[in-house]
Amino acid sequence: MPFYQFLLETVATPEVVTERLCSLVRETPQATDYSFRSLWKSRDESGPPFVGSVDGSTFQLRRVISGRNSFLPRIRGHITPTGDATRVKVIMFMHPFTVVFMLFWLGAVGYGAWDAFSHPRSPDAFDSFMLLGMFLFGVTLTAGGFFPEAAKAKRLLSAAILNSNVVSKT
């Protein structure tokens, strides 16, 4: 399942790195902000590109996007001083419920495809290829929803932590 990890090192102090991360984070919306009507409203994309929290040497974030993406990476990180530098370890992963659901779905479809190919019951192979197509679609959907968003988040975090002036929302 999608998982992505990387390290960043900078000469800035941990306090400066924490301040830079805080500048990327907006206040997390309240549960009341997510109503049935909000499904059709576009979200306000002006402002910081992440929601979450930065607490001392750790942070938990996710990107603010328009629309929905169940495969959007959850971001956790740890800020560690290393002598005259600071190391930031970042881990990105999918929401655990999404992982469990996709493992169940891909497992069921994958088993069905394997069973249909290994024990053909009829001369019509359409069912076998349909199940194989569903399996490949699930893998592609999962990877296509996670990795491009992980790359965007990495670019935003790297630019802020390394103090690049090229912080953009795309």
C-alpha positions as CSV (number, residue, x, y, z in Angstrom):
1,M,0.0,0.0,0.0
2,P,1.2,3.6,-0.6
3,F,3.8,4.7,1.8
4,Y,6.4,7.4,1.2
5,Q,9.2,8.6,3.4
6,F,12.0,11.2,3.0
7,L,14.6,13.2,5.0
8,L,15.4,16.9,4.7
9,E,18.4,18.5,6.3
10,T,18.9,22.2,6.8
11,V,21.3,24.5,8.6
12,A,18.3,26.3,10.3
13,T,17.6,25.7,13.9
14,P,14.7,23.5,15.0
15,E,12.8,26.5,16.1
16,V,13.2,28.2,12.7
17,V,12.1,25.0,11.0
18,T,9.0,24.8,13.3
19,E,8.2,28.4,12.5
20,R,8.5,27.7,8.8
21,L,6.2,24.7,9.1
22,C,3.6,26.7,11.1
23,S,3.5,29.2,8.3
24,L,2.2,26.4,6.0
25,V,-0.6,25.2,8.3
26,R,-4.1,26.7,8.6
27,E,-6.6,26.0,11.3
28,T,-8.3,22.6,11.0
29,P,-12.0,23.1,10.1
30,Q,-14.6,22.2,12.6
31,A,-16.7,19.1,12.2
32,T,-19.7,21.4,11.6
33,D,-18.0,22.8,8.5
34,Y,-18.5,19.4,6.8
35,S,-22.2,19.2,6.0
36,F,-24.1,17.5,3.2
37,R,-24.4,20.9,1.4
38,S,-20.6,21.4,1.6
39,L,-20.1,18.5,-0.9
40,W,-21.0,20.8,-3.7
41,K,-19.2,23.9,-2.5
42,S,-15.7,24.6,-3.5
43,R,-13.2,24.9,-0.6
44,D,-11.3,28.1,0.0
45,E,-7.9,27.4,-1.4
46,S,-6.4,30.8,-0.5
47,G,-4.1,30.7,2.5
48,P,-1.7,28.0,3.8
49,P,-1.7,24.7,1.8
50,F,-2.0,22.3,4.8
51,V,-4.3,21.7,7.8
52,G,-3.1,19.9,10.9
53,S,-0.8,20.7,13.8
54,V,2.8,21.5,14.5
55,D,3.7,20.7,18.1
56,G,7.3,21.3,19.1
57,S,9.3,18.7,17.3
58,T,6.5,16.8,15.7
59,F,3.8,17.6,13.1
60,Q,0.7,16.0,11.6
61,L,-0.6,17.5,8.3
62,R,-2.7,16.9,5.2
63,R,-3.0,19.1,2.1
64,V,-6.0,21.3,1.5
65,I,-7.5,20.3,-1.9
66,S,-10.6,21.1,-3.8
67,G,-12.9,18.1,-4.1
68,R,-12.4,14.8,-2.4
69,N,-9.5,12.3,-2.5
70,S,-9.7,9.3,-0.1
71,F,-6.1,8.5,-1.1
72,L,-4.7,11.9,0.0
73,P,-1.5,11.3,2.1
74,R,-1.5,11.8,5.8
75,I,1.8,13.4,6.7
76,R,3.7,12.9,10.0
77,G,7.1,14.3,10.7
78,H,9.7,14.7,13.4
79,I,12.2,17.6,13.7
80,T,15.6,16.6,15.2
81,P,18.6,18.8,15.9
82,T,21.9,17.2,14.6
83,G,24.7,19.4,15.9
84,D,24.9,22.4,13.6
85,A,22.0,21.3,11.4
86,T,18.4,20.1,11.7
87,R,17.0,16.9,10.2
88,V,13.3,16.6,9.3
89,K,12.0,13.0,8.8
90,V,8.7,13.0,6.9
91,I,6.4,9.9,6.5
92,M,3.4,10.0,4.2
93,F,0.7,7.3,4.3
94,M,-2.9,6.7,3.4
95,H,-5.7,6.8,6.0
96,P,-5.9,3.4,7.7
97,F,-9.6,2.9,6.8
98,T,-8.8,3.4,3.2
99,V,-5.9,0.9,3.4
100,V,-8.1,-1.7,5.0
101,F,-10.9,-1.2,2.4
102,M,-8.5,-1.3,-0.6
103,L,-6.8,-4.4,0.8
104,F,-10.1,-6.2,1.2
105,W,-11.4,-5.1,-2.3
106,L,-8.1,-5.8,-4.1
107,G,-7.8,-9.1,-2.2
108,A,-11.4,-10.2,-3.2
109,V,-11.0,-9.1,-6.8
110,G,-7.5,-10.5,-7.1
111,Y,-8.6,-13.9,-5.7
112,G,-11.5,-14.0,-8.0
113,A,-9.3,-13.2,-11.0
114,W,-6.7,-15.8,-9.9
115,D,-9.4,-18.4,-9.4
116,A,-11.1,-17.7,-12.8
117,F,-7.8,-18.0,-14.6
118,S,-6.5,-21.1,-12.8
119,H,-9.9,-23.0,-13.0
120,P,-11.7,-21.9,-16.2
121,R,-15.3,-23.0,-15.9
122,S,-16.5,-21.9,-19.3
123,P,-15.0,-21.1,-22.6
124,D,-16.0,-17.5,-22.1
125,A,-12.9,-15.7,-20.6
126,F,-14.7,-12.4,-20.3
127,D,-15.3,-12.8,-16.5
128,S,-11.6,-13.5,-15.9
129,F,-10.5,-10.5,-17.8
130,M,-13.1,-8.3,-16.2
131,L,-11.9,-9.3,-12.7
132,L,-8.3,-8.7,-13.8
133,G,-9.2,-5.3,-15.1
134,M,-11.0,-4.4,-11.8
135,F,-7.8,-5.4,-9.9
136,L,-5.6,-3.3,-12.2
137,F,-8.0,-0.4,-12.0
138,G,-7.9,-0.6,-8.1
139,V,-4.1,-0.6,-8.0
140,T,-4.0,2.3,-10.5
141,L,-6.6,4.3,-8.7
142,T,-4.8,3.9,-5.4
143,A,-1.4,4.8,-6.7
144,G,-2.7,7.6,-8.9
145,G,-4.5,9.2,-6.0
146,F,-1.6,8.9,-3.6
147,F,1.7,9.4,-5.3
148,P,1.0,12.7,-7.2
149,E,-0.4,14.3,-4.0
150,A,2.7,13.0,-2.1
151,A,5.0,14.6,-4.6
152,K,3.1,18.0,-4.3
153,A,3.3,17.8,-0.5
154,K,7.0,16.9,-0.6
155,R,7.7,19.9,-2.9
156,L,5.7,22.3,-0.6
157,L,7.4,21.0,2.6
158,S,10.9,21.0,1.0
159,A,10.5,24.5,-0.2
160,A,9.4,25.8,3.2
161,I,11.9,23.9,5.3
162,L,14.8,24.6,3.0
163,N,13.6,28.3,2.8
164,S,13.1,28.4,-0.9
165,N,11.0,31.2,-2.2
166,V,9.2,29.0,-4.6
167,V,6.3,27.9,-2.4
168,S,3.3,27.4,-4.6
169,K,0.0,25.6,-4.1
170,T,0.2,23.3,-7.1
